[in-house]
Amino acid sequence: MKPSAFAGSLLLWAAVSAVAQSSPPQDPAPLYVESSVVNAASSKAEMLAPNTLATIFGQYLSHSTRAVTPDELVAGALPTTLRGTGVRVTVGGISAPLLYVSPGQINFLVPPTLLPGTAKLRVSIDSRYGPEVSVRVASFSPALFQMDPEYALATRADGSLLSNDNPAGNGQVVILYATGLGPTSPKIIPGELARVPSTLSATSGRFRVQLNGAEVDQDRILYAGLAPGFAGVYQINLKLPDAVDRNPAIRIGFGETMSPMGLSLHLETSPQATEPAVP
């Protein structure tokens, strides 16, 4: 179930990419607002869930641009500050693991131990503190990573990226990538890059996948859980139905809490050879 190196690179890019901005000339405090704290996959200001990759947009968030490096991992877990930046994010009084900081953007992992409700978020750089803003914490905040504004990021079972030139076929296995899918079994270790497959917790309720508004049979969801090698990233191994319209709209979630509308899956309707489940 481990994603390919190529797919992994894309996911890391999705988690930490940003446009570098110049540092402010002086030392103002970080500046941001409640609506600029968003789900990193959907870029929507909405409720966040524990273990969700999230983004803060603002100004003066850091003096430099830095992404986490392998040598900064502590016992396989993300650090709560990146070397030489002095930047910290606290949510509900808990220091959040960081993936990327720049003057205009911070990407962080919502602490998995948070409980649903309202939590206070604050960014600090050394002794300078930004405003304390409220974020809504829910059990789930499902969102699919995006290839572009129209299509979900997805691969075949062999790791090759789905695209207009390389669509999936009916009956084939595709792998989707998401964040905000909540607790797993075994439990999530705060900030740790998943070492082994860890499935969605049975207490989460029934996980759903919809194609063009129609629910996919549960036996076609071959795996739904953490993506090994990543923090805050979930993968869904899905065996597509044998008859689906071209480029169907796709959503995932629990009950009425579904990922945002507007994304499709690269799919051709012509029958193609089926593929085995991902080992």
C-alpha positions in Angstrom: 0.0 0.0 0.0 3.0 2.3 0.1 2.8 5.1 -2.5 5.4 5.3 -5.2 8.3 7.6 -4.9 6.8 9.8 -7.7 3.4 10.0 -6.0 5.2 10.7 -2.7 7.1 13.6 -4.2 3.8 15.1 -5.5 2.3 14.7 -2.0 5.2 16.4 -0.4 5.0 19.2 -2.9 1.3 19.5 -2.1 2.1 19.7 1.6 4.9 22.2 1.5 4.8 24.2 -1.7 4.5 28.0 -1.6 5.6 31.1 -3.4 8.6 32.6 -1.6 8.2 36.2 -0.4 10.7 38.7 0.7 11.2 39.2 4.4 9.8 42.4 6.0 12.3 45.2 6.5 11.7 45.4 10.3 10.4 43.0 12.9 6.6 43.2 13.0 4.5 40.5 14.7 2.9 37.8 12.5 -0.3 38.9 10.9 -3.2 36.7 9.9 -6.9 36.3 10.4 -9.3 33.4 11.2 -10.3 32.9 7.6 -6.7 32.6 6.4 -6.4 29.3 8.3 -7.4 26.6 5.8 -7.3 22.9 5.0 -4.1 22.4 3.0 -5.7 20.0 0.5 -8.8 22.1 -0.3 -7.5 25.6 0.6 -10.9 26.2 2.1 -11.5 28.0 5.4 -13.5 25.4 7.1 -13.5 23.2 10.2 -10.2 21.4 10.8 -9.9 17.9 12.2 -7.1 16.4 14.3 -4.2 15.2 12.2 -5.2 17.4 9.3 -2.6 19.2 7.2 -3.5 22.8 7.4 -2.1 26.1 6.0 -1.9 29.7 7.5 -1.7 32.5 5.0 -0.6 35.9 6.2 2.2 38.4 6.4 5.4 38.5 8.5 5.0 34.8 9.4 8.7 34.1 9.1 12.0 35.8 8.3 13.0 33.0 6.0 11.6 30.3 3.8 12.3 26.8 5.1 10.8 23.3 4.6 11.4 20.5 7.0 14.4 18.3 6.3 14.9 14.6 7.2 17.6 15.4 9.8 15.0 17.5 11.7 12.8 14.6 12.4 12.8 13.6 16.0 12.2 9.9 16.5 10.4 9.8 13.2 8.2 12.8 14.0 7.9 16.3 12.6 9.5 19.1 14.7 7.4 21.9 16.2 9.9 24.5 15.0 12.1 24.5 11.9 15.8 25.1 12.5 16.9 28.7 12.5 13.3 30.2 12.1 12.0 30.5 15.7 8.5 30.0 14.3 5.9 28.1 16.3 2.2 27.5 15.9 0.1 26.5 18.9 -3.4 25.2 18.6 -5.4 24.7 21.7 -2.2 25.3 23.7 -0.4 22.5 21.9 2.6 23.1 19.7 1.8 21.9 16.2 4.3 20.0 14.0 5.6 22.1 11.1 6.3 21.2 7.5 7.0 24.6 5.9 7.4 28.3 6.9 7.8 31.4 4.8 6.9 35.1 5.2 3.5 34.5 3.7 2.6 30.9 4.5 3.0 28.2 7.1 2.0 24.6 6.6 1.4 22.6 9.8 -0.2 19.5 11.2 -3.2 19.9 13.4 -2.3 18.1 16.7 -4.1 14.7 16.7 -4.9 14.9 20.4 -7.3 17.9 20.0 -11.0 17.4 20.8 -13.9 18.7 18.7 -14.9 22.3 19.6 -13.2 25.7 19.3 -9.5 26.0 19.8 -7.3 29.1 19.8 -4.5 29.3 17.3 -1.4 31.6 17.5 1.8 32.0 15.6 4.9 33.3 17.2 8.4 34.1 16.1 10.8 34.0 19.1 9.2 36.6 21.4 6.8 38.2 18.9 3.3 36.9 18.9 0.5 37.1 16.3 -3.2 37.5 17.2 -5.0 34.6 18.9 -7.7 33.4 16.4 -10.4 30.8 16.8 -10.5 27.7 14.7 -13.3 25.2 14.7 -12.2 21.6 15.3 -14.4 18.7 14.1 -14.0 15.0 14.1 -13.4 15.0 10.4 -12.5 17.5 7.7 -12.2 15.4 4.6 -10.5 16.9 1.6 -8.8 15.3 -1.4 -5.4 16.6 -2.6 -5.8 18.2 -6.0 -3.8 17.7 -9.2 -5.3 21.0 -10.4 -8.5 23.0 -9.7 -10.6 20.4 -11.5 -9.1 17.0 -10.8 -8.2 15.0 -7.7 -4.6 13.8 -7.3 -4.7 10.1 -8.0 -2.5 7.3 -9.3 -2.8 3.8 -10.6 -1.8 0.9 -8.5 1.7 1.0 -10.1 2.1 4.6 -8.9 1.7 6.3 -12.4 -0.1 9.6 -12.2 -3.6 9.8 -13.6 -4.0 12.6 -16.2 -5.8 13.4 -19.4 -3.2 11.3 -21.3 -3.2 8.6 -18.7 -6.8 8.1 -17.4 -8.0 5.1 -15.4 -10.4 2.6 -16.8 -13.5 1.0 -15.4 -12.7 -1.8 -12.9 -9.2 -0.6 -12.3 -7.6 0.2 -8.9 -6.8 3.8 -8.3 -5.2 5.4 -5.2 -6.5 8.7 -3.9 -4.8 11.0 -1.4 -6.5 13.0 1.3 -6.3 14.7 4.7 -8.7 15.2 7.5 -10.0 11.7 7.9 -9.6 11.5 11.6 -8.5 8.7 14.0 -7.0 5.4 12.9 -6.3 2.0 14.3 -3.6 1.7 15.6 -3.8 5.2 17.0 -1.9 8.1 15.5 1.3 9.1 17.2 1.5 12.9 17.3 3.5 14.3 14.4 5.0 10.9 13.4 5.4 9.9 9.8 3.3 6.7 9.4 5.5 3.7 9.4 3.0 1.0 8.6 -0.6 1.0 7.2 -3.1 2.2 9.8 -6.8 2.0 8.9 -9.5 4.4 9.7 -10.9 3.7 13.2 -14.1 1.7 13.5 -15.4 4.4 15.8 -15.2 6.9 12.9 -18.3 5.4 11.2 -18.7 4.2 7.7 -16.3 5.8 5.2 -17.9 6.7 1.9 -16.8 7.3 -1.6 -19.1 8.9 -4.2 -18.8 9.0 -7.9 -21.2 11.4 -9.6 -23.3 11.3 -6.4 -23.6 7.5 -6.4 -22.1 5.7 -3.5 -19.4 3.1 -4.3 -19.9 -0.3 -2.8 -17.9 -0.8 0.4 -16.2 -3.9 -0.9 -14.5 -1.8 -3.6 -12.8 0.3 -0.9 -9.7 -1.9 -0.6 -7.9 0.3 1.9 -8.6 3.6 3.7 -6.0 4.8 6.2 -2.7 6.6 6.7 -0.2 6.7 3.8 3.0 5.1 5.0 5.9 7.6 5.0 3.8 10.7 5.6 2.2 12.7 8.4 -1.4 13.8 8.1 -1.8 12.2 4.6 -4.4 9.4 4.1 -4.7 7.1 1.1 -7.7 5.4 -0.3 -7.2 2.3 -2.6 -10.3 2.1 -4.7 -11.4 -0.5 -7.2 -13.5 1.5 -9.6 -17.0 0.2 -10.6 -17.3 -1.6 -13.9 -19.4 1.1 -15.4 -18.8 4.8 -14.6 -19.2 7.9 -16.7 -16.2 9.7 -18.1 -14.3 11.9 -15.6 -16.9 11.5 -12.8 -17.2 13.9 -9.9 -15.6 12.4 -6.7 -16.2 13.0 -3.0 -15.2 11.2 0.1 -16.2 11.4 3.8 -18.4 10.2 6.6 -22.2 10.5 6.7 -23.1 14.0 5.7 -19.6 15.3 6.2 -18.1 15.0 2.7 -15.1 16.5 0.9 -15.8 19.7 -1.1 -17.6 19.4 -4.4 -15.9 20.4 -7.6 -13.3 17.7 -8.2 -13.3 15.0 -10.8 -11.3 11.8 -11.4 -9.5 11.2 -14.7 -11.4 8.2 -16.1 -12.2 6.8 -19.5 -15.4 4.8 -20.0 -14.0 2.2 -22.4 -13.4 -1.2 -20.7 -9.8 -1.8 -19.7 -8.1 -4.7 -18.0 -8.7 -4.9 -14.3 -5.8 -4.6 -11.9 -5.1 -6.5 -8.7 -5.3 -4.8 -5.3 -2.2 -2.9 -4.1 -0.1 -5.4 -2.1 
